[in-house]
Amino acid sequence: MKTFYKPKFLQHFLVVLILFFSGVFSGNYSAYADIYQPEGLNMPGVWNGWTNPPANNLALASYTQVTNGRVTKMLTGTPRWQTIFSVAASGGDLTGGTYQWLFTSGATSSPWGNKWGGVTNVTMNTLQNYNLGGANNGITISNGKWYTMNWQDNGYANTQAIYMETSAQPVNIQAVSVPVTATAGVPVTVTVTLSAAKCAEEIIYLRYTTNNWTSSSVLPVSMTGTTGTVIIPGQPDGTTVACYAFSSTLSSVTGNYDMVSIKINNNGGVNYSYPVGAPPISWANLDSPASATINPGQTVNVYSQVYIAGATGQSTAAPGVQAWIGYSLSNTNPNTWTDWVAASYVSASGVNDKYKATIGSSLAPGAYYYASRFKLGAGAYVYGGYNGGYWDGTTNISGVLTVSGAPPAVTTGSVSSVTSATASIGGTVVSDGGATVTSRGICWSTAPSPTILNSHTSDGTGIGSFSGSLTSLTPGTTYYAKAYATNSYGTSYGDEVTFTTLYTVTFYVDMSTFIGTFVPGVDLVYIAGGFPNALSWNVPGSNPDLSMTQVGSSLTYTVSISLPAGTYPFKHFHNAGWNGGEWTGGTDRSVVVSGNMVVNSSWGGDLEWVNLQWPLSGTILPSGDFNVSAQAFVSHGKTGIVGGDPSLQCWIGYSTSQSDPSTWTHWVPASYSSAFNNANDEFVANIGSGIAASGTYYYASRFKLGAGNYLYGGYNSGIWNGTTNISGTLNIVNSFTFTVTTGAVSSLSGTSVTVNGNVLADGGNAVTDRGICYGTSADPTLANSFVQSGAGLGEFTVNLTSLLPGTTYHARAYATNSTGTIYGSDIQFTTYYHVTFNIDMSTCSSFVEGVDSVYIAGGFPSAFWHEPGTNQNLKFSAGPIHSLTLDLPAGTYEFKHFLNATWAGGEWIAGGNRSVIVSGNDTYNNTWGGSINWANLQYPGTGSMNIGDSYDVYAQAYIPNGITAAVGGTFGLHAWIGYSTNPTDPSTWTNWIPADFSSQSSDNDEFKANLGIVLTTPGTYYYASRFRFGNGSYVYGGYYGGYWDGTNNISGVLTVLPPATKTCYLKIFIEELYDGVSGTMKQAMDVGPLPKFGTGIADQVTIELHNASTPYATAYTFSNVDLLTDGSVSISTIPGNISGSYYIVVKHRNSIETWSNSAIAFDLPGAVSFDFTTDAAKAYMSNLKSVGTAWVIYGGDATADGVVDGSDMANVDNASTALLQGYLTEDVNGDGIVDGTDMAMVDNNSTSVVQVQRPSAK
């Protein structure tokens, strides 16, 4: 121990001198007054069991004597020692109470050598005197407070000290901001920034001097949050103001500034300062460029620099500086110029400040001179030249700006009024480039980048907007166009635009087929349809462009419309309004536009199909009867009704030449016979009675609807074509020999057909057998397959069955008598294919199985667009998958499904029909409403998340015909988001989570799924979408343009990181709060007694995680953690990247610190759980107490020193004597009052020598 007394002045002086020159001291210290610093200052007392040096409480220990001691020598200002400590019932440096204590200084082996006391009761926030060798001091401190102690170092003599009390930890003064300079007489605002918001007791002050601390003033700082300001009064020119900020609890500070300071920011000991009175501008220049060339309308950035001693070259602009760049047509002194543009601060450039101004945008062509100008405050202007300093006209000169002429600036406008031969395009000349615009217009070509060497318009001169009219364009052609403008400097062009001319489509409708009264000149005819833009489904009569005009005096009306290529539905209307349509329900007409074209229609429907129905052939005598029938179909229900269509005419014609019927001249009018199969009208004519000459004749049908064109029918499937649909054959003989003819084919299906024959004459020998023979080769005989049909003369009919679908057969009639067997002519037919339509109705939201019916309608032979419900052969079978098989010839057919009878129940309203190409037996699986036409993975394409986060993935799907375009999710459309650790085809993945409908995105449905709820392992994952409509096939979406293909549309990539935080779940019972009967803990009480904490909270604990190896240091601390009455503790703020294993340490305000039995792994996936209550072995060294069926943490450590002993008894005894109440550490049973029950618990555990058990190195 080194004890210094005044007689030992020399020894003291030498020690201090050595420390001074070794750098230990700095600032204004008295070299004679300080205590011996290695022995430092300690504060032992009752509060730490009078341990000295106070190694058991670092807040009371000198940093020079105890490692990490916090009583610290302040190295600037008044020599003093400081410590700041917290007081709390648990978790603080000290607990509240009244204590005796001393200031001491001495060697470790003799720490009591020097002591200061004599203050029996410390008065807070007051400097008090302490005597060397005085009696114990007394102090009362309160829980929930912080205390700052400053002790003046007067050496080994009487001194003074102060305790300052705050309700929170004092904050640091982080920054003090003063100006670089100040104007004389102008107040200066100083900004002070704190590290956090201060408590109410802390007062922030600014102390300043104007005479190097000969005198000083103190000003309070007005704080808001962490920032405050204070105003220093204006000072005379030439003054230097120095200042620093400090905090204190004193409401008025007039002296002893360092002793009453809690925190100080004095700029590292040199203080903050600024001079008053601006230094002059001592240098300025024109920095760059020396010269520049621009076109009219363009700009150039001009830079300049300025230097002011001590003011420029800082992080911000020097205050009070104004800057300009000026220009003139004359190369004269800039101080004579009148055009100046304000310049803005750019940055520091060495010790200078750099400024920038932009000039030139409004200058006409010519040569200009430019320079800089600066002004500081109200000072004089200075002018800068290029580039060494002030402008002098010789060395530092003006810059030169040349504004050159240029071609005009022109923009291209939008394209409008496009027709098949014309278009309009706008343009704007925004700048003339410094010369008069002599021509302007639009140039165009069928190739990109047109110029005025191509076709062009001329649309005036000068600046401004114009419009060019393009003519003589070719229909349906893509053009490229630009606006142009020309002046004496050249021609310039605007942006290129493209457009495609339309086609002229001329519509004719024959009104002679109108049923009812139609009066030309009185009644009007309109067209309406799904035409583009403003023409789309206009109400008839509302748009003159869609009014049809009469052709001459005929009943034909016409209109021409310009249309782009595409398919358009349309319909004709009689008079204005929607009620005058050609028909109600059904499908619209349709036109496919691919060029200029004419579309002919007949009102109410078109003649779409005709045939020669029966017979295929026959033999008669001259002028004998021979009846021929033919059928026709007119769309939209005009045929197939009883009575026929009065505007439909039919003829049967004949010729001796087997040629195209349209060239024939002999036509016999046919009479309406009947409606066939609710679809066709059948006509009959007798052509035999009018032919007297024998020979072979060929016959066919001819139909005409109204004033329309003729259509010719062949046997028997449709319009005559000379191959599959052919003319019938009539043999007229003068006398009958043994003759048999092969008749027509009818009732053709996929496996059967009806063939007619006729034995015209037996030649005088009775016919004993007749029938039809058939095979797949021409001219079959009885050696092939055959079916008998009786005997004798006359017509007969045979049904051929068990045929193969889609197969071409040959057939002949045969007859046998005693002279032998003869055959009729060879005919051929092709059986239909079996086509099965399946429809999945699970996507129809209104469908009820067993109640609703499903129909098909389409362009099928003999069932052409039958209205749903009128033909039960077009009704599907019942079942989840509804099925219907039709026999159809090869071909392409449009169709649509319908729910229940009438046209109103279609799958969709807008859009086109379904289509099927029949080329064999086949099954077509469809889903009500259509099928997915497009799907994608919408976003995000890539991303990352921590385990436990959400990661929403979006995907879209499109079903045509307005299905997904309707508002809300599409019924029956299902979506998933799948993921895999391999970047493979998503169709091979097994992990799929359902996605919910999210929103409507244009015509698509968008779905969303959260991958975050299923991905709980770090790594890289690939994800994609999957969609299914009804029970249809899956489709997979890639990011983000469509179906997944692995190249253009790919899987998303998600990086899953460890959780940002992880949770630790503990179960703990505290002895003094635990009820062995209920198995739960009671709530700790405060004054009242009332619960200290909210419902369900027993008390609070501190949880620490300690390293698994020596010295078992604290790695993480979690304070004030709620301990619930059921013993559960949840800590959710543990870093997610925690690794390794840790001891779990439980600290409670008056219980024994308890360690887990071993280090617990924290780097495994998921939460960490540990239960201290199930076994004594759960604690290190089994340091738990058995209560009932649970194990609890020992209580009674009221002094929190790790052992239950007499010191705890003393504290509890004192508190009980004083009848203390509230949430106190001495209240070990937590009932809100310190009494004998607390004494009993402490006594029991102290008798058992209960103490902390931890790994030995701790």
Secondary structure, DSSP 8 states (H G I E B T S, - for coil): -----GGGHHHHHHHHHHHHHTTS--SS--TTT---GGG--B--BGGGTT-SS-TT-GGGSBTTTSTT--BEEE-SSS-EEEEEEEE-SSSSSB-SEEEEE-EEE--TTSTTSEEEE--SS--TTS-EEEEET---EEEEE-TTEEEEEEEE--SSS-EEEEEEEESS----EEEEE--S-B-TT--EEEEEEESS---TT-EEEEEEESSTTSS-EEEE-EEETTEEEEEE----TT-EEEEEEEEES-S---S-TTTT-SSEESGGGT-EEEEBS---EEEEEEEE-SEEEE-TT--EEEEEEEEETTTSSSSS--TTEEEEEEEESS-S-GGG--EEEE-EEEEEETTEEEEEEEE-TT--SEEEEEEEEEEETTS--EEEEBTTEE--SSSSB-EEEEE-----EEEEEEEE---SS-EEEEEEEEE-TTS---EEEEEEESSSS--TTSEE-----SSEEEEEEE-S--TT-EEEEEEEEEETTEEEE---EEEE--EEEEEEEEGGG-SS---BTTB-EEEEEB-SGGGBT--TTS-GGGEEEE-TTSSEEEEEEEE-SEEEEEEEEESSSGGGBSSSSS--EEEEESSSEEEEEETT--EEEEEEEE-SEEEE-TT---EEEEEEEETTTTSSSTT--TTEEEEEEEESS-S-GGG--EEEE-EEEEEETTTEEEEEEE-GGG--S-EEEEEEEEEEETTS-EEEEEBTTEE--SSSSB-EEEEE-SS--SEEEEEEEES--SS-EEEEEEEEE-TTS---EEEEEEESSSS--TTSEEEE--SSSEEEEEEE-S--TT-EEEEEEEEEETTEEEE---EEEE--EEEEEEEEGGG-TT--TTT--EEEEEEETTEET--TTS-GGGB---SSEEEEEEEE-SEEEEEEEEESSSGGGBS-SSS--EEEEESSSEEEEEETT----EEEEEE-SEEEEETTS--EEEEEEE-TTTTTTSSS--TTEEEEEEEESS---GGG--EEEEEEEEEEETTEEEEEEEGGGT--S-EEEEEEEEEEETTS--EEEEBTTEE--SSSSB-EEEEEE--SEEEEEEE--BGGGEETTTTEE---EETTTEESS-TTEEEEEEEEEEESSTT--EEEEEEEEEEETTSEEEEEEEETT--SEEEEEEE-TTB--EEBSS-EE-SSSS-EEEESSS-GGGBGGG--EEETTEEEB-B--TT-SSB-SHHHHHHHHHHHHTT-BSS-TT-TT-SSB-SHHHHHHHHHHHHTT-B-B--TT-
